[in-house]
Amino acid sequence: MTGTDTSAMLDAIARALEVPASALALNTVGGGCVSDTTVVSAGKRRAFLKREPAERAWQLQAEAEGLEALAAAGALRVPRPLSCGEADGQAWLLMEHLPLQGRGDWAAMGQALAATHACSAARHGWHRDNALGGTHQDNTPAEDWAAFFRDRRLRPQLALAAERGHGGPWLERGEQLARALPGLLDHAPTPALLHGDFWGGNAGFCEGQPATWDPAVHYGDRECDLAMASLFGGFGAAFWQTYQAEWPLPAGHETRRDLYQLYHVLNHLNLFGGGYGASARRLIEQLLASCRG
């Protein structure tokens, strides 16, 4: 334990694990690009802990609710939230520690994601906002998918890029794309339960089951999860084949994939900078060209 560990947090963790606070051992682990991440041990019991400054308690609370929503779908294994709280300037989310494996049945992963997407809602969005990485994600519900993606996804990322000094003529090109979205997103998707950040680093296997974590849950076009899965790679060929067999993608999905990937590329630009700006500009020009075509 360190000096940043509050007694209130440690007592809450101990109650969740049903052990005395004195039995807890906290070991910081890498891999969390946003939150402070720690493995908590108490004898043979283990749990996974995320910590944030208290002003970001909402982010961890939303993540806990997202994990519960994915668990309720019953297809993907997710870490079960155990405790979520805030004290002495620090917020935390304690969850089940999953014994993860890098290899497994990718066909089962594709089937599980399709089953998760089969859970639907009346409108796109969610009952609360959450975060994609460290970026606020507006989930105010809407019936029209093109309007939702334009006003809750693309335009906020473009505005954040300008705010963070990534300005230039390409931002106006991005706004041109935003105005063209009704023509690109005219396929009327059913609002599907989405993981929201479904890339290779957030998916794996646990005791033979497809597993996932670190969600940014909301309801939207199921193709969004698939676009993120293809952005950085890492999913086996059987994943794609099985998903397509379970629920074939409609015409135009290749263009929509580029649009949905643009959202994540812009978010990476706003979080990390670097070469993501060039990737964003390229995607915007490709998508504008498809509108002209």
Secondary structure as UniProt FT lines:
FT   TURN            3..4
FT   HELIX           7..17
FT   HELIX           21..23
FT   STRAND          25..28
FT   STRAND          36..42
FT   TURN            43..44
FT   STRAND          45..53
FT   HELIX           54..56
FT   HELIX           57..73
FT   STRAND          81..87
FT   TURN            88..89
FT   STRAND          90..96
FT   STRAND          100..101
FT   HELIX           106..117
FT   STRAND          124..125
FT   STRAND          130..132
FT   TURN            133..134
FT   STRAND          135..137
FT   HELIX           145..148
FT   HELIX           149..154
FT   HELIX           155..163
FT   TURN            164..165
FT   HELIX           169..184
FT   STRAND          192..194
FT   HELIX           200..202
FT   STRAND          203..206
FT   TURN            207..208
FT   STRAND          209..212
FT   STRAND          218..220
FT   HELIX           223..231
FT   HELIX           237..246
FT   TURN            251..252
FT   HELIX           253..272
FT   TURN            274..275
FT   HELIX           276..292
//
